């Protein structure tokens, strides 16, 4: 079956092309692939890439038919492996090695607080100040502990935007555990619940940064801990956002079916806050995009815009999801248009929206900036794509993102078709070095 797939794709590509009265030369110009490559694909000699399938699908208005003929990444379960049960005060602390690999290592409560002392004693790590260790270790149920932790979370978030996760994760994880300990020891029910809820946001943020290191299983483990902490604090809704986070992992595995399913489940309960359902609708749109379903993608984006515009009561804690995009739906629309094989439209939206992202949001700018460069490259604007990529390579390497690396590798493959281009030749050594440094996720390996 696998051997026959290129032949079936080629047959359908030829049928759709001739039905559209296009020659191979015409189609080659539209998708920016050579006539020779397309000829080999049509004859079943060469297997199509998913990128080529999406471009041809859009150019021939195939409604996802060509995309569905190209198998995606192997389906993998999103259930994470549980670490062994701990005993006593034992917790799981993520340790990061220099090469970006990561694992779970059990440590005792004293060890956690010792690590935490570096980040929560008033000692500054990259400008981050935190709680006095005596307060954190005592389990005192004071409102000042909660307020200081809330302020610290915003600082962690800012720090995470500009640095490698390996730098911020140890202190962030230690503080997550400290919040859990303080909450568990508190006799004030209201303060205890708020501490648990804040701890859940810490754990959710840890999960996202762990995914950035390339450890999908670790990310899922931390997401589950976030849901448990939220439920201990009386918040039953973070479980829906946990589905959105899981869908991000399946998205990078190019598993459209599971991405859409998880995102729809997150939207199913009308009692879930509109912001979470709006973010879930965005993820659903991204799932439809990698499946080549333009209409379903646009419907989900429209639904997301309505939900995110809904005025809700001020959240009791940090805002869920990114705070660096002034118009997240439009930015995600640009993202989706690339996956839908419409790189020109994608590049136009991403150009405009990136100009509105704050300069200090380095990770966000690098994440969407890489997709912007990729969109320009696939649209045939190779020189401009090289200029854009050259501007963001240093930032991408500094923040060490496995998700950015996925698009950067795709960019390298596209530029590899233009080796005679002087700008491609000039960029190639730096791009190759960056790709060797950036972490790889299980989704892209």
C-alpha positions as CSV (number, residue, x, y, z in Angstrom):
1,X,0.0,0.0,0.0
2,X,2.8,2.4,0.9
3,X,4.6,1.6,-2.4
4,X,1.4,2.4,-4.4
5,X,0.6,5.6,-2.7
6,X,2.8,7.9,-4.9
7,X,1.2,6.4,-8.0
8,X,-2.3,7.0,-6.8
9,X,-1.4,10.6,-5.8
10,X,0.2,11.2,-9.2
11,X,-2.9,9.9,-11.0
12,X,-5.2,12.2,-9.1
13,X,-2.8,15.1,-9.5
14,X,-2.7,14.6,-13.2
15,X,-6.5,14.3,-13.4
16,X,-7.1,17.4,-11.4
17,X,-4.5,19.4,-13.4
18,X,-5.9,18.4,-16.8
19,X,-9.5,19.1,-15.6
20,X,-8.3,22.6,-14.7
21,X,-6.7,23.0,-18.2
22,X,-3.3,23.5,-16.7
23,X,0.0,22.3,-18.2
24,X,2.8,21.0,-16.0
25,X,4.5,24.3,-16.6
26,X,1.5,26.3,-15.5
27,X,1.2,24.3,-12.2
28,X,5.0,24.5,-11.6
29,X,4.7,28.3,-11.8
30,X,1.9,28.3,-9.3
31,X,3.5,26.1,-6.7
32,X,7.1,27.1,-7.3
33,X,8.3,23.6,-7.9
34,X,10.2,22.6,-11.1
35,X,8.3,21.0,-14.0
36,X,10.6,18.0,-13.7
37,X,9.8,17.4,-10.1
38,X,6.1,17.6,-10.8
39,X,6.4,15.2,-13.7
40,X,8.1,12.6,-11.5
41,X,5.4,13.0,-8.9
42,X,2.6,12.6,-11.6
43,X,4.3,9.4,-12.9
44,X,4.6,7.9,-9.4
45,X,8.4,8.0,-9.6
46,X,8.8,10.4,-6.7
47,X,6.7,10.6,-3.6
48,X,5.1,14.0,-2.9
49,X,5.9,15.9,0.3
50,X,3.0,17.2,2.4
51,X,4.0,20.7,1.5
52,X,3.7,19.9,-2.3
53,X,0.4,18.2,-1.7
54,X,-1.0,21.2,0.1
55,X,0.2,23.6,-2.6
56,X,-1.2,21.6,-5.4
57,X,-4.4,21.0,-3.5
58,X,-4.9,24.8,-3.1
59,X,-3.8,25.6,-6.7
60,X,-6.3,23.0,-8.1
61,X,-9.1,23.8,-5.6
62,X,-9.1,20.1,-4.6
63,X,-10.7,20.7,-1.2
64,X,-8.2,18.6,0.7
65,X,-8.5,15.5,-1.6
66,X,-4.7,15.6,-2.5
67,X,-3.7,16.3,1.1
68,X,-5.6,13.2,2.2
69,X,-3.6,11.0,-0.2
70,X,-0.3,11.8,1.5
71,X,0.1,10.0,4.9
72,X,1.0,12.2,7.8
73,X,3.3,11.4,10.7
74,X,2.6,8.0,12.3
75,X,-0.2,8.3,14.8
76,X,1.0,8.3,18.4
77,X,-1.0,8.3,21.6
78,X,-1.0,11.5,23.5
79,X,-1.1,9.7,26.9
80,X,2.1,10.4,28.7
81,X,4.1,7.8,30.5
82,X,3.7,8.1,34.3
83,X,6.8,8.3,36.4
84,X,7.1,5.7,39.2
85,X,5.1,6.5,42.3
86,X,7.0,8.6,44.8
87,X,7.0,8.3,48.5
88,X,6.8,10.8,51.3
89,X,7.6,14.3,50.1
90,X,9.2,13.1,46.9
91,X,8.3,15.1,43.8
92,X,9.4,15.1,40.2
93,X,11.8,17.8,39.2
94,X,12.7,18.2,35.5
95,X,16.4,18.1,35.0
96,X,17.8,19.4,31.7
97,X,21.0,18.3,30.1
98,X,23.2,20.5,28.0
99,X,22.1,19.0,24.7
100,X,18.4,19.6,25.4
101,X,17.4,16.1,26.3
102,X,15.4,15.9,29.5
103,X,14.2,13.3,32.0
104,X,12.4,13.1,35.3
105,X,14.5,12.7,38.4
106,X,12.9,12.2,41.8
107,X,14.1,14.5,44.5
108,X,13.1,15.0,48.1
109,X,11.3,18.1,49.6
110,X,14.5,19.5,51.1
111,X,16.2,19.2,47.7
112,X,13.4,21.1,46.0
113,X,13.4,23.8,48.6
114,X,17.2,24.0,48.2
115,X,16.9,24.5,44.5
116,X,14.0,26.9,45.1
117,X,16.2,28.9,47.5
118,X,18.1,30.2,44.5
119,X,14.9,31.5,43.0
120,X,12.8,32.3,46.0
121,X,15.2,34.0,48.5
122,X,15.5,37.4,46.9
123,X,18.5,36.2,44.9
124,X,18.0,37.5,41.3
125,X,18.1,35.1,38.4
126,X,18.1,37.2,35.3
127,X,16.3,39.9,37.1
128,X,13.7,37.5,38.7
129,X,13.1,38.1,42.4
130,X,10.9,35.9,44.5
131,X,9.5,34.9,47.8
132,X,11.5,34.6,51.0
133,X,12.4,31.0,51.4
134,X,11.3,31.0,55.0
135,X,7.7,31.9,54.0
136,X,7.7,29.3,51.2
137,X,9.0,26.6,53.4
138,X,6.8,27.3,56.4
139,X,3.5,26.7,54.6
140,X,2.1,30.0,56.0
141,X,-1.3,30.8,54.6
142,X,-0.8,34.5,54.0
143,X,-2.2,36.6,51.3
144,X,1.3,38.1,50.8
145,X,2.6,34.7,49.6
146,X,-0.2,34.5,47.0
147,X,0.4,38.1,45.8
148,X,4.2,37.7,45.6
149,X,3.7,34.4,43.6
150,X,1.3,36.1,41.3
151,X,3.8,38.8,40.5
152,X,6.6,36.3,40.1
153,X,4.6,34.4,37.6
154,X,4.5,37.4,35.3
155,X,8.3,37.8,35.6
156,X,8.8,34.1,34.8
157,X,6.7,34.6,31.7
158,X,8.7,37.6,30.6
159,X,12.0,35.7,31.3
160,X,10.7,32.7,29.3
161,X,10.1,34.9,26.3
162,X,13.7,35.8,26.1
163,X,15.8,32.8,27.2
164,X,16.3,29.1,26.8
165,X,13.9,27.0,28.8
166,X,16.8,25.2,30.5
167,X,17.6,28.4,32.3
168,X,14.2,29.1,33.7
169,X,12.7,25.7,34.2
170,X,14.5,24.6,37.4
171,X,13.4,27.6,39.4
172,X,10.0,27.6,37.9
173,X,9.4,23.9,38.8
174,X,10.7,24.4,42.3
175,X,8.3,27.3,42.8
176,X,5.5,25.2,41.5
177,X,6.1,22.6,44.1
178,X,6.5,25.3,46.8
179,X,3.0,26.7,45.9
180,X,1.6,23.2,46.2
181,X,3.2,22.8,49.6
182,X,2.0,26.1,50.9
183,X,-1.5,25.5,49.7
184,X,-1.6,22.1,51.3
185,X,-0.5,23.5,54.6
186,X,-3.0,26.4,54.6
187,X,-6.0,26.4,56.9
188,X,-7.6,29.3,55.1
189,X,-9.9,27.7,52.5
190,X,-10.1,30.7,50.2
191,X,-6.3,31.2,50.2
192,X,-5.6,27.5,49.8
193,X,-7.8,27.3,46.7
194,X,-6.2,30.4,45.1
195,X,-2.8,29.0,45.8
196,X,-3.7,25.7,44.2
197,X,-5.1,27.5,41.2
198,X,-2.0,29.7,40.8
199,X,0.1,26.5,41.2
200,X,-1.8,25.0,38.3
201,X,-0.9,27.9,36.1
202,X,2.7,27.5,37.0
203,X,2.5,23.8,36.1
204,X,0.8,24.5,32.8
205,X,3.5,27.0,31.9
206,X,6.1,24.4,32.9
207,X,4.4,22.0,30.5
208,X,4.6,24.5,27.6
209,X,8.3,25.2,28.2
210,X,9.1,21.5,28.6
211,X,7.5,21.0,25.1
212,X,9.8,23.8,23.9
213,X,12.8,21.6,25.0
214,X,11.5,18.8,22.7
215,X,10.1,16.6,25.5
216,X,6.4,15.9,24.5
217,X,5.9,13.3,27.2
218,X,7.2,15.6,29.9
219,X,4.9,18.3,28.6
220,X,1.9,16.0,28.9
221,X,2.9,14.9,32.3
222,X,3.1,18.5,33.6
223,X,-0.2,19.4,31.9
224,X,-1.9,16.6,33.8
225,X,-0.4,17.9,37.0
226,X,-1.7,21.4,36.2
227,X,-5.3,20.0,35.8
228,X,-5.0,18.1,39.1
229,X,-3.8,21.3,40.9
230,X,-6.6,23.3,39.4
231,X,-9.2,20.8,40.5
232,X,-7.8,20.9,44.0
233,X,-8.4,24.6,43.9
234,X,-12.0,24.2,42.7
235,X,-11.3,25.0,39.1
236,X,-12.8,22.3,36.8
237,X,-12.2,24.3,33.6
238,X,-8.5,23.9,33.2
239,X,-9.1,20.4,32.1
240,X,-10.5,21.8,28.9
241,X,-7.4,23.9,28.4
242,X,-5.4,20.7,29.0
243,X,-7.1,19.3,25.9
244,X,-6.0,22.4,23.9
245,X,-2.4,21.8,25.1
246,X,-2.5,18.1,24.1
247,X,-3.9,19.2,20.7
248,X,-0.8,21.3,20.2
249,X,1.4,18.2,20.4
250,X,-0.8,16.3,18.0
251,X,-0.7,19.3,15.7
252,X,3.1,19.1,15.5
253,X,2.7,15.4,14.7
254,X,0.5,16.5,11.8
255,X,-2.3,14.4,13.2
256,X,-5.2,16.4,12.0
257,X,-7.9,14.0,13.2
258,X,-6.8,13.9,16.8
259,X,-6.0,17.7,16.8
260,X,-9.6,18.5,15.7
261,X,-11.1,15.9,18.1
262,X,-9.2,17.2,21.2
263,X,-10.0,20.8,20.3
264,X,-13.7,20.1,19.8
265,X,-13.9,18.3,23.1
266,X,-12.5,21.4,24.8
267,X,-15.3,23.4,23.3
268,X,-18.1,21.0,24.2
269,X,-19.0,22.4,27.6
270,X,-20.7,25.8,27.4
271,X,-19.7,26.4,31.1
272,X,-16.0,26.5,30.1
273,X,-14.8,30.1,29.9
274,X,-15.1,31.7,26.5
275,X,-11.4,32.4,26.3
276,X,-10.5,28.7,26.7
277,X,-13.2,27.7,24.1
278,X,-11.9,30.5,21.8
279,X,-8.3,29.1,22.0
280,X,-9.7,25.6,21.4
281,X,-11.4,26.9,18.3
282,X,-8.1,28.3,17.0
283,X,-6.5,24.9,17.6
284,X,-9.4,23.2,15.8
285,X,-8.8,25.6,12.8
286,X,-5.1,24.6,12.7
287,X,-6.1,20.9,12.7
288,X,-8.5,21.5,9.7
289,X,-5.7,23.5,8.0
290,X,-3.2,20.6,8.0
291,X,-6.1,18.4,6.7
292,X,-6.5,20.8,3.8
293,X,-10.1,21.7,4.8
294,X,-10.3,25.4,4.1
295,X,-14.0,25.9,4.8
296,X,-13.9,24.1,8.2
297,X,-10.8,26.0,9.1
298,X,-12.4,29.4,8.4
299,X,-15.5,28.5,10.3
300,X,-13.5,27.6,13.4
301,X,-11.5,30.8,13.1
302,X,-14.8,32.8,13.0
303,X,-16.0,31.0,16.0
304,X,-12.8,31.7,17.8
305,X,-13.1,35.4,17.1
306,X,-16.6,35.6,18.6
307,X,-15.5,33.6,21.7
308,X,-12.4,35.7,22.3
309,X,-14.3,38.9,21.9
310,X,-16.8,37.9,24.6
311,X,-16.4,40.0,27.7
312,X,-15.8,37.7,30.7
313,X,-15.2,38.6,34.4
314,X,-11.6,39.4,35.2
315,X,-9.7,36.1,35.7
316,X,-8.6,35.0,39.1
317,X,-5.0,34.6,38.1
318,X,-2.9,34.9,35.0
319,X,-4.5,35.1,31.6
320,X,-4.6,31.7,29.9
321,X,-2.8,31.6,26.5
322,X,-0.5,34.2,24.9
323,X,-0.7,37.8,25.9
324,X,1.7,39.0,23.2
325,X,-0.7,39.0,20.2
326,X,-3.0,42.0,19.8
327,X,-5.1,40.0,17.3
328,X,-4.4,36.3,17.8
329,X,-7.1,35.1,15.4
330,X,-5.6,37.0,12.5
331,X,-2.1,35.8,13.3
332,X,-3.4,32.2,13.5
333,X,-5.3,32.8,10.2
334,X,-1.9,33.5,8.6
335,X,-0.5,30.4,10.2
336,X,-3.4,28.3,8.8
337,X,-3.2,29.8,5.3
338,X,0.3,28.5,5.0
339,X,-0.8,25.0,5.9
340,X,-3.7,25.3,3.5
341,X,-1.2,25.8,0.6
342,X,-1.8,29.6,0.3
343,X,1.7,31.0,1.1
344,X,1.1,34.4,-0.5
345,X,-1.9,35.1,1.7
346,X,-0.2,33.7,4.7
347,X,2.9,35.9,4.2
348,X,0.8,39.0,3.8
349,X,-1.0,38.5,7.1
350,X,2.1,37.4,9.0
351,X,4.0,40.4,7.8
352,X,1.3,42.7,9.1
353,X,0.7,41.0,12.4
354,X,4.4,40.6,13.3
355,X,4.8,44.3,13.2
356,X,2.4,44.5,16.2
357,X,4.2,42.0,18.4
358,X,6.2,43.7,21.2
359,X,10.0,43.7,20.7
360,X,10.5,42.1,24.1
361,X,8.4,39.1,23.1
362,X,11.4,37.4,21.5
363,X,10.0,33.8,21.6
364,X,6.7,34.9,20.0
365,X,8.5,37.0,17.3
366,X,10.8,34.1,16.5
367,X,8.0,31.5,16.4
368,X,5.8,33.4,14.0
369,X,8.7,35.0,12.2
370,X,10.1,31.6,11.2
371,X,6.7,30.7,9.7
372,X,6.6,34.1,8.0
373,X,10.0,33.4,6.4
374,X,8.8,29.9,5.4
375,X,5.7,31.3,3.8
376,X,7.7,33.8,1.7
377,X,10.1,31.0,0.6
378,X,7.3,28.7,-0.5
379,X,5.7,31.7,-2.3
380,X,8.8,31.9,-4.4
381,X,10.2,35.0,-2.6
382,X,13.5,33.3,-1.8
383,X,15.7,36.4,-1.4
384,X,13.2,38.0,1.0
385,X,12.8,34.7,2.9
386,X,16.6,34.5,3.4
387,X,16.7,38.1,4.7
388,X,14.0,37.4,7.2
389,X,15.6,34.1,8.3
390,X,19.0,35.8,8.8
391,X,17.4,38.4,11.1
392,X,15.9,35.8,13.5
393,X,18.5,33.0,13.6
394,X,20.3,34.4,16.7
395,X,17.0,34.8,18.6
396,X,15.8,31.3,17.6
397,X,19.1,29.7,18.9
398,X,19.0,31.8,22.1
399,X,15.5,30.7,23.1
400,X,16.1,27.0,22.1
401,X,12.6,26.1,20.8
402,X,11.8,22.7,19.4
403,X,8.6,24.0,17.9
404,X,10.4,26.8,16.0
405,X,12.9,24.1,14.8
406,X,10.1,22.3,13.0
407,X,9.4,25.3,10.7
408,X,13.1,26.1,10.4
409,X,13.8,22.6,9.1
410,X,11.0,23.0,6.6
411,X,12.5,26.3,5.6
412,X,15.9,24.7,5.0
413,X,14.3,22.1,2.8
414,X,12.6,24.7,0.7
415,X,15.7,26.8,0.4
416,X,17.6,23.6,-0.5
417,X,15.8,23.7,-3.9
418,X,17.5,27.0,-4.7
419,X,21.1,26.2,-4.1
420,X,22.3,28.4,-6.9
421,X,20.7,31.5,-5.3
422,X,23.5,33.6,-3.8
423,X,21.5,34.5,-0.7
424,X,20.7,30.8,0.0
425,X,24.4,30.0,-0.3
426,X,25.3,32.8,2.1
427,X,22.6,31.7,4.6
428,X,23.2,28.0,4.5
429,X,26.1,27.7,6.9
430,X,24.4,29.8,9.6
431,X,21.1,28.0,9.1
432,X,22.8,24.6,9.3
433,X,24.5,25.6,12.5
434,X,21.3,26.7,14.0
435,X,19.5,23.5,13.1
436,X,22.3,21.5,14.8
437,X,21.9,23.5,18.0
438,X,18.1,23.7,18.2
439,X,16.3,20.8,20.0
440,X,14.2,18.3,18.2
441,X,10.9,17.1,19.5
442,X,9.6,13.5,19.5
443,X,7.0,14.9,17.1
444,X,9.5,15.9,14.4
445,X,12.2,13.2,14.9
